[in-house]
Amino acid sequence: MKKIAFLIPIFTVVILLFVCTQCKEDTSCKMKVTCRFSTNGIDTGAVVKHAYVKVGKETNAPYAKTAGYTDQQGVFTHTFELEALLDVVATYVDSVDENTINKYSGTAQIKLIAGEEVEKTVLLVPYED
């Protein structure tokens, strides 16, 4: 009987260690969007610095959308908590002088995968209002 009473705390400690030290699955979804100029939507040109990138629709939940500007390398990054398929819209306005304003826009979709960094290139083509 003393052996059983001695073994119960040991088994309890082993079970608690097993439960408390289990690996937690990484569910964060990293996204990397690169914006590049394009003349016809197929070829890629120089990266677009300071392009405005909007991810997700207005009707999406707050945790499934974000917005911001690309950095000096033309890259916008963000980390989401959950997997999703999201729309990406990028725009850029370049004012050459007071009479000439060049506008660029591009769209894409990105599928976020848990535990991975997903990369997407958005090609910005010229457009006029």
KABEL-V116198 format. One record per helix or strand of 3 or more residues. SS is the DSSP state (H for helix, E for strand). FROM is the first residue (numbers start at 1). TO is the last residue. If there is no record, write none. Layout:
ss={SS;SS}
from={FROM;FROM}
to={TO;TO}
//
This chain:
ss={H;E;E;H;E;E;E;E;E}
from={2;29;52;62;66;75;84;101;117}
to={20;37;55;64;69;80;95;112;127}
//
